[in-house]
Amino acid sequence: MKQILSMKPNWQYFTVAYALFAAGFFFLIRPKYHNLFYYVALLAPYVILISKDRIEILLQASIFRLSLAYLGMIAVSVLWASPSGLHKLSNHLFYFLYLIAFMALTIELTLKTKKFPDYVLKAILTSATIWIPISIFLFYQNHPWSIRLEGVGRLENPITGGLMFGMVALLCLHATIQKGNFSTLWRSLAATCGALCLVYMALTQSRSPVIGLLLAGLIYAVLQRYWKLLLSVLGIAIVVGIAFYLDILPRDLLTSRGLSYRPEIWQQALPAIMENPWFGHGATFDQTYQLSNKLVFQSHTHSAFIASLLFVGIVGTSILLALIVQSFRYAYRARNQLATSLLTYAIVILFINGYKLLDHPEIEWLYFWLPIALAAANEIRTKDSSAEFRVS
């Protein structure tokens, strides 16, 4: 047992396993098998090999400490839920362990392996490039092209698929521009993958990923001082806007679903928030939303921030906002344009589409918690330039 505890992590193994896990979000595979891969290939060996010294380095980052506080508060909030969710406490503590281990591993790999973010990005682009055409073919061989695209595996829901490939499109933009980090071959693959992502997003008819991608792309262009890109993005937005205005593109794509009942849901959630404004109703809170056309939504608030206010109130949500601010701060200070733009994308998505931020492995792990962890690694480097050499 002592020999196991004294073993040092094989960071090359963890890098490969991590990249495969990230790529697996796009596979034609049941989520439970993808989760199992994470538990067996990443979580278990990482937790076994964790050390006190490495934990102390992780805790240097206020971003990591705020993540611990927020996710921990969500996990234990079942204790003050009504009716009591005590019987679900163990599940939520396991969710806490799963996600914190993912973040800690991401931070350590970023500090220890210089090319780790690029390696993971390449794995995601390769996986997406393979699975986008397969997903489109499998769906539309049995459905008319007017139907919203439903993907495979974790991306079966049109919105989920649109969100994920909006994030991938942002990664493609980064890889295409960064000539110093990516070869011509990889930049060509990124350009191809980016085009496929835009096709996929269009077929899902999801609007929020387009909004998020547009804003994040503009932020990325400004931070990179890549004025040609900025003008290109603005030009495309103007051309598309004119096309809708002149009815070249059908306006129903934008207006047929209105705001998808979000104002009604948020309006009905407000009284529940005011009942327990400071600490919320706990993570097991459940509410049914009765909508104007007799539709019924169970629990889903279509906003992670509204859900946070319901679960952990003003106190918990303030911690979440502080976490986001600190992440932006250190990503910007480190000139990490990718993390900054990913965070911009995530904020848009979480505001109008998110829900639970503590759960089994879900897509939020990639488009939100991954850039948070990258920013935490930037913070540790800023505070302790020797940290990446002392992680062992």
C-alpha positions in Angstrom: 0.0 0.0 0.0 2.8 2.4 0.9 4.4 1.7 -2.5 1.2 2.7 -4.3 0.8 5.9 -2.3 4.5 6.8 -3.0 4.1 6.3 -6.8 4.3 9.3 -9.1 1.6 9.9 -11.7 2.4 9.0 -15.3 1.4 12.3 -16.9 1.8 10.9 -20.4 -0.8 8.3 -19.6 -3.2 10.8 -18.0 -2.8 13.1 -21.0 -3.7 10.4 -23.5 -6.6 9.1 -21.3 -7.9 12.6 -20.8 -7.8 13.4 -24.5 -9.7 10.2 -25.2 -12.3 11.1 -22.6 -12.7 14.6 -24.1 -13.1 13.1 -27.6 -15.6 10.6 -26.3 -18.2 13.2 -25.8 -18.8 13.0 -29.5 -18.8 9.2 -29.9 -21.7 7.0 -30.8 -21.7 5.5 -27.3 -24.1 5.4 -24.4 -23.3 8.0 -21.7 -23.0 5.4 -19.0 -20.0 3.7 -20.8 -18.4 7.1 -21.3 -18.8 7.8 -17.6 -17.4 4.4 -16.8 -14.3 5.2 -18.8 -13.8 8.4 -16.8 -14.2 6.6 -13.4 -11.9 3.7 -14.3 -9.2 5.3 -16.5 -9.0 8.8 -14.9 -10.8 9.3 -11.6 -9.6 6.2 -9.7 -5.9 6.3 -10.6 -5.8 10.1 -10.1 -7.4 10.0 -6.6 -5.2 7.1 -5.6 -2.0 8.9 -6.6 -2.9 12.4 -5.2 -0.5 13.8 -2.7 -0.6 16.5 0.0 2.1 18.6 -1.7 0.2 18.7 -5.0 -3.1 19.6 -3.2 -1.3 22.5 -1.6 -0.2 23.7 -5.0 -3.8 23.5 -6.4 -5.1 25.4 -3.4 -2.9 28.4 -4.3 -5.4 29.2 -6.9 -8.4 31.2 -5.7 -10.3 29.9 -8.7 -9.9 26.3 -7.4 -10.8 27.3 -3.9 -14.0 29.1 -5.2 -14.8 26.0 -7.2 -14.5 23.9 -4.1 -16.7 26.3 -2.2 -19.4 26.5 -4.9 -19.6 22.9 -5.8 -19.3 21.9 -2.2 -22.2 24.1 -1.3 -24.4 22.6 -4.0 -23.5 19.1 -2.8 -24.5 19.8 0.8 -27.5 22.0 -0.1 -29.6 18.8 -0.1 -29.4 19.0 3.7 -31.7 22.1 3.8 -33.9 21.0 0.9 -37.6 20.7 1.6 -38.6 17.9 1.6 -35.2 16.7 2.9 -32.9 15.3 0.3 -30.6 13.7 2.9 -30.9 10.3 1.1 -29.3 11.9 -1.9 -26.3 13.5 -0.1 -24.0 10.6 -0.9 -24.8 10.9 -4.7 -24.1 14.6 -4.6 -20.8 14.2 -2.7 -19.8 11.7 -5.4 -20.7 14.3 -8.1 -18.5 16.7 -6.2 -15.6 14.3 -6.2 -16.0 13.5 -9.9 -15.9 17.2 -11.0 -13.3 18.4 -8.6 -11.0 15.6 -9.6 -11.6 16.5 -13.3 -10.7 20.1 -12.6 -7.6 19.2 -10.5 -6.4 16.9 -13.1 -6.9 19.5 -15.8 -4.9 22.0 -13.8 -2.1 19.6 -13.1 -1.8 18.4 -16.7 -1.7 22.0 -17.9 1.1 22.8 -15.5 3.0 19.6 -16.1 2.6 19.1 -19.9 3.2 22.2 -22.0 1.3 20.9 -25.0 -1.6 19.4 -23.0 -4.3 21.9 -24.1 -3.3 21.6 -27.8 -3.2 17.8 -27.5 -6.7 17.7 -26.1 -7.9 20.2 -28.8 -6.5 18.0 -31.5 -8.3 15.0 -30.1 -11.6 16.9 -30.0 -11.2 18.2 -33.5 -10.4 14.8 -34.9 -13.4 13.2 -33.1 -15.8 15.9 -34.2 -14.6 15.8 -37.8 -15.3 12.0 -37.9 -18.6 12.0 -36.1 -20.4 15.1 -37.6 -20.9 13.5 -41.1 -21.8 10.2 -39.5 -24.4 11.9 -37.2 -25.9 13.8 -40.1 -26.1 10.7 -42.3 -27.6 8.5 -39.6 -30.3 11.0 -38.8 -31.4 12.3 -42.2 -31.5 8.9 -43.9 -34.8 8.5 -42.0 -35.9 12.1 -41.6 -36.7 15.1 -43.9 -34.2 17.9 -43.9 -36.7 20.3 -42.3 -36.5 18.3 -39.0 -34.1 19.6 -36.3 -31.0 17.4 -36.3 -30.7 15.0 -33.4 -27.2 13.6 -32.9 -25.9 10.5 -31.3 -24.8 9.5 -27.8 -24.6 12.5 -25.5 -25.6 14.8 -28.3 -29.0 13.3 -29.0 -30.8 16.5 -28.1 -30.6 19.2 -30.8 -29.7 21.9 -28.3 -27.0 19.8 -26.7 -25.4 19.0 -30.1 -25.6 22.7 -31.2 -23.9 23.8 -27.9 -21.1 21.3 -28.2 -20.3 22.0 -31.8 -20.4 25.7 -31.2 -17.6 25.2 -28.7 -15.7 23.0 -31.2 -16.1 25.7 -33.8 -14.4 28.1 -31.4 -11.6 25.6 -31.0 -11.3 25.4 -34.7 -11.0 29.1 -35.0 -8.2 29.1 -32.5 -6.3 26.2 -34.2 -6.7 27.8 -37.7 -5.2 31.1 -36.6 -2.4 29.8 -34.3 0.2 29.1 -37.0 3.0 28.8 -34.4 1.3 26.0 -32.5 -0.4 24.0 -35.3 1.0 22.6 -38.5 -0.6 23.3 -41.9 -2.2 19.9 -41.8 -3.8 20.5 -38.4 -5.0 24.0 -39.5 -6.5 22.5 -42.6 -8.3 19.9 -40.5 -9.5 22.7 -38.1 -10.9 24.7 -41.0 -12.7 21.6 -42.3 -14.0 20.8 -38.9 -15.1 24.4 -38.3 -17.2 24.3 -41.6 -18.8 21.0 -40.5 -19.6 22.5 -37.1 -21.4 25.4 -38.7 -23.4 23.0 -40.9 -24.3 20.9 -37.8 -25.3 24.0 -35.8 -27.5 25.2 -38.7 -29.2 21.8 -39.0 -30.0 21.8 -35.2 -31.7 25.2 -35.7 -30.4 26.2 -32.3 -29.9 29.9 -31.9 -28.0 30.3 -28.6 -24.8 28.6 -29.8 -24.8 31.0 -32.8 -25.1 34.0 -30.4 -22.4 32.6 -28.1 -20.0 31.7 -30.9 -20.5 35.2 -32.5 -19.7 37.0 -29.2 -16.8 34.7 -28.3 -15.4 35.0 -31.8 -15.5 38.7 -31.6 -13.7 38.6 -28.2 -11.1 36.3 -29.5 -10.5 38.5 -32.6 -10.1 41.7 -30.4 -7.8 40.0 -27.9 -5.6 38.6 -30.7 -5.8 42.0 -32.5 -6.7 40.0 -35.5 -8.6 42.8 -37.3 -9.2 40.8 -40.5 -11.0 38.2 -38.4 -13.0 40.8 -36.6 -14.1 42.4 -39.9 -14.9 39.0 -41.3 -17.1 38.0 -38.3 -18.9 41.4 -38.4 -19.3 41.1 -42.2 -20.8 37.6 -42.0 -23.2 38.8 -39.2 -24.3 41.8 -41.4 -24.8 39.6 -44.5 -26.8 37.0 -42.6 -28.9 39.8 -41.0 -29.6 41.3 -44.4 -30.5 37.9 -45.8 -33.1 37.5 -43.0 -34.4 41.0 -43.5 -34.9 40.5 -47.2 -36.4 37.1 -46.5 -33.7 35.3 -48.5 -33.4 33.2 -45.4 -36.7 32.3 -43.9 -37.4 34.4 -40.8 -39.2 31.5 -39.2 -35.8 30.1 -38.4 -35.4 32.9 -35.9 -39.0 33.7 -34.9 -41.0 30.5 -35.0 -40.0 29.4 -31.5 -40.0 32.9 -30.0 -37.9 32.9 -26.9 -38.8 29.3 -26.2 -40.8 30.1 -23.1 -37.7 31.3 -21.1 -39.4 34.5 -19.9 -42.4 32.5 -18.6 -40.1 30.0 -16.9 -38.0 32.7 -15.2 -41.1 34.6 -14.2 -42.5 31.5 -12.5 -39.1 30.7 -10.9 -38.9 34.2 -9.2 -41.4 33.6 -6.4 -39.6 30.4 -5.5 -36.3 32.2 -5.4 -37.8 34.9 -3.1 -39.1 32.3 -0.7 -35.5 31.4 0.3 -33.4 34.1 -1.3 -30.1 33.6 0.6 -29.4 29.9 0.6 -32.0 28.6 -1.9 -34.1 25.4 -1.8 -31.2 22.9 -2.2 -30.0 20.9 -5.2 -32.9 18.5 -5.1 -35.4 21.3 -5.7 -38.0 20.4 -8.3 -40.6 22.7 -9.8 -43.1 22.3 -12.6 -43.6 25.2 -15.0 -47.0 25.6 -16.6 -46.6 27.5 -19.9 -49.1 29.5 -21.9 -49.8 27.0 -24.6 -50.4 24.2 -22.1 -46.8 22.9 -22.3 -45.2 21.7 -19.1 -41.5 21.9 -18.2 -40.3 19.8 -15.3 -37.4 21.5 -13.4 -35.3 22.7 -16.3 -34.9 26.5 -15.9 -33.1 27.1 -19.2 -30.6 29.2 -17.2 -27.8 27.9 -15.0 -27.9 31.2 -13.1 -31.6 31.0 -12.3 -31.1 27.4 -11.3 -28.2 28.4 -9.0 -30.4 31.0 -7.3 -33.0 28.3 -6.8 -30.5 25.7 -5.4 -28.1 27.8 -3.4 -29.5 31.3 -3.4 -27.7 34.6 -3.4 -24.8 33.3 -1.3 -24.0 30.4 -3.5 -24.6 32.3 -6.8 -22.3 35.1 -5.5 -19.5 32.5 -5.2 -20.2 31.3 -8.7 -20.0 34.9 -10.0 -16.8 35.5 -8.1 -15.4 32.3 -9.6 -16.2 33.5 -13.1 -14.7 36.9 -12.6 -11.5 35.5 -11.2 -11.3 33.1 -14.2 -11.7 35.9 -16.7 -9.1 37.9 -14.7 -6.3 35.3 -14.8 -7.1 34.1 -18.3 -6.8 37.7 -19.5 -3.6 38.4 -17.4 -2.0 35.3 -18.9 -3.1 36.3 -22.4 -4.9 33.0 -22.7 -7.2 34.1 -25.5 -8.6 30.6 -25.9 -9.8 30.3 -22.2 -11.1 33.8 -22.3 -13.2 33.2 -25.4 -14.4 29.8 -24.2 -15.5 31.5 -21.0 -17.4 34.1 -23.0 -19.1 31.4 -24.9 -20.0 29.5 -21.7 -21.5 32.5 -20.0 -23.9 33.1 -22.9 -24.9 29.4 -23.0 -25.3 29.1 -19.2 -27.4 32.2 -19.1 -30.0 31.1 -21.7 -29.6 27.3 -21.8 -27.8 25.8 -18.8 -29.1 24.0 -15.8 -27.2 21.9 -13.3 -23.5 22.6 -12.9 -22.8 19.6 -10.6 -23.6 16.2 -12.0 -22.1 13.1 -13.7 -19.8 13.9 -16.6 -21.8 16.3 -18.9 -21.1 18.7 -21.7 -20.7 21.6 -19.2 -17.4 19.9 -18.2 -15.9 20.7 -21.6 -17.3 24.1 -22.4 -17.4 25.6 -18.9 -15.3 23.7 -16.3 -12.4 23.1 -18.7 -11.7 26.8 -19.3 -12.2 27.5 -15.6 -9.4 24.9 -14.9 -7.2 26.4 -17.5 -7.6 29.8 -15.9 -6.7 28.3 -12.5 -3.5 26.9 -14.0 -2.7 30.4 -15.3 -3.3 31.8 -11.7 -0.9 29.3 -10.2 1.8 30.1 -12.7 1.3 33.8 -12.0 1.6 33.3 -8.2 4.3 30.7 -8.3 6.5 30.4 -11.4 8.1 27.2 -10.1 4.8 25.4 -9.5 4.9 23.4 -12.8 8.3 22.0 -11.8 7.3 21.1 -8.2 4.2 19.2 -9.2 5.3 15.6 -9.1 
